Amino acid sequence: MSNYNIKHLEEYFKVYKKSVNDPEVFWEEIAEEHFSWYKKWNNVLSWDFKKPEIKWYEGAKLNITENCIDRHLRTNGEKTAILFEPNNPSEEAQHISYNDLSKKVNRFANVLKEQGIKKGDRVCIYLPMIPELAISLLACARIGAIHSVVFAGFSATALSTRINDSDCKIVITSDGSYRGAKTIDLKSIVDEALEECPNVQSVLVAKRINTEIEMKKGRDTWLQPLLDKASDVCEPEIMDAEDPLFILYTSGSTGKPKGMVHTTAGYMVYTAYTFKNMFQYKEEDVYWCTADIGWITGHSYIVYGPLANGATTVMFEGVPSYPDYGRFWKIVEKHKINQFYTAPTAIRALAKQRLDFVNKYDLSSLKVIGSVGEPINEEAWHWYNDNIGKKKSPIIDTWWQTETGGAMITPIPYVTPTIPTYATLPFIGVQPALMDKNGNELKGNQVEGNLCIKFPWPSIARTIWGNHKRYKETYFSAYKDNYFTGDGALRDATGYYRITGRVDDVIIVSGHNLGTAPIEDAINEHPAVAESAIVGFPHDIKGNALYAYVTLKETGETRNQDNLRKEINQIITEHIGPIAKLDKIQFTNGLPKTRSGKIMRRILRKIASNDTSNLGDTSTLLNPEVVQEIIENYIK
Ligand code: PRX
């Protein structure tokens, strides 16, 4: 028996032990008993973190959509697979059954084939949270095309960079999107992006907001008429276990975004198995994750993990504040949500509102509430626990990354006792290690260090698209024989983990990872700017916000500083997207630098956090005098 659903703490410890002592036997049983394969593997795992090369279930043949859709049709075809809740509360929700989903995915897959898309081709998806988004991922997977979803809040430049990096042949988008009271003209962002993308041959456009848009002849086609004509039967492409399933970009601390490549079998097994346990999902439950499918959380825990378990998964198009701050709770009541999964930034924003936005609604259906994306602070944890969980539904604080594909350190609800701000224990099969400054593993408990994982798990990203060298350097070079996460963590006396945050130059703003270098590059594009440095500072809703120190060229710049600030934020919006906008911009005559010319971000971080108590020794700086100037002009 494979222990697919862990129910007691003793069982967790027993299964964990087995997964660590005998990983191949363990993961073989899970794969064998709970998934459909056209052919079984020859080898469960081969790996070498030095190269690095990791292969799970090599030799197996499968299609993930057979596992996420077809196999449920035999037993549960009329069950709702996707429950779509529109932005506008007066528009009716859509219940898409597994039978409907199957037809829709097959039609879409046939449309892609007619467009000349075949196994291994890359398909860029730039869509809002409408059913076509989930369906398009599955349609790609059906025919073996590799999807690359770009979050529809990214700018034209960010979109074209991603399209070109993975050489996508086609883009799937919509005429626009609803976001609260606003509409966003997505298609014109795509048009602008495609000016830089000579290899994109066609664009499929879903209709959502029904505005007039320009359709470029020979390139753009409305999606619906093609779907209407297409057959609803499409045989699944037979995929190898290690064939890429998708690419998803994530920011690094330097350079262009990294296209993390996830492959088919291991990703499927791990996301499905974690989903079942993290949420203790039961047959009749209605599960809702509020993330956007543009991020890994949506890929793994809106689409693949839930559907592989035959779950009902909610897709919400709107925002938590529209038409008012009670919207999430209204949806929980309306659809009798059993498991609710969101981000600390949303919790903090909602905790700031009057409690009657919550108390108006019946939340008694909730059994599990989750958090993901950044550390959850103690205050937010208690608010969530008291007011949403009503002190009875456990909070699962799930730590993981785009690169890990699925949750890595997380409580199993009703199994693992929780403590505020702790992600608690490693999930089955996950072997964390904390490292000291010298690169040695810290053994025992009550230690704090850099968080690594020392053994592969099935859904680890296998490479960075087109740049294996960077994959090796980023994740496998800092610590010998270990995957380095970029996060710091502590392990308490009982062996529980608490994630303390990034230890590199990635700043998490409202749950979005932002590398400092790309934002600084954007700022430096402004003709008046000589140099800039970005740091994060604590923000009570976003977790972190961005503080920029900017030096201007000595051109006798006379523009009003507020105008300059606006222009700088405009450039950032164009290059990256509004998520990377700066909260504070301080103009300064210099940036503190070491004698080798490196910007001392540690000092800038302290000043931005309004904590100048212990700046350390600044006398070794090349230009110690600027520190005082920066402190004096600090923006509150
Ligand atoms: O710093 C950690 C933080 O988010 C980073 C990964 O971001 P991303 O790839 O966008 O994936 C987010 C969704 C899985 C991590 O390196 N992070 C994520 N979850 C937590 C967290 N930090 C603390 N606690 C968490 N539960």
Boltz pocket constraint, residues with backbone or C-beta under 6 A from the ligand:
constraints:
  - pocket:
      binder: B
      contacts: [[A, 250], [A, 296], [A, 297], [A, 371], [A, 372], [A, 373], [A, 374], [A, 375], [A, 376], [A, 397], [A, 398], [A, 399], [A, 400], [A, 401], [A, 402], [A, 403], [A, 409], [A, 423], [A, 485], [A, 486], [A, 487], [A, 499], [A, 501], [A, 502], [A, 508], [A, 511], [A, 512], [A, 513]]
      max_distance: 6.0
